[in-house]
Amino acid sequence: MPSLTIVTRDGAERTVEARAGWSVMENIRDNGFDELLALCGGCCSCATCHVHVDEQWLAALPPMGADEDDLLDTSDHRRPNSRLGCQIPYSEALDGLSVQIAPED
């Protein structure tokens, strides 16, 4: 089973088994990381699943859409490696992906 490494806001790191076909947000949420709120449930309308992607993985991700880009612009914690977890479809090609949950706005 492919893995996903999640770094919490306080720096704790945990690697979990990730389900292909789910978004990164769903994999984080369903593995018990309560600090990732995901209030809209993955509709790309709230930015509460903001993550910082390990830079070595950025090229492997699908391009960012305009809605995701606009939502990330509302965050004080946006970085060049910022993405919304709900907009990253997890697949076996992302086995080993590492993301850090962004600070809450």
C-alpha positions, 0 to 999 in steps of 0.5 A: 500500500502506498504511503503518505507522510504528514507533518503536523503544525507542531512538527510531529511526523507520521507516515500512514497508508494512503488510499489511491483514488482519494484526495490528499485531504481525505487521506489526512482527515481519515487518518485522524489528523483533526487539525486539518479542518476540511470544512467544505468537504473537498469542494475547493471553497474554504482553504482549510485543507491548506498544506505545504508540499515537500518541494521534491514532489511539486513537479509530480502534482497536477497543475493548480487550478484558478479556484485553488490559486484564488483560495490560497491567495487568502492565506497569510501562510501561502508559500510557493509549495502551498496546495489545497489537499482536496485538489491533489488526487492521491495515486500510487505515483505519489507513494512517499509524498510528504506534506505539512499541514499549514498554520491555521488562518 
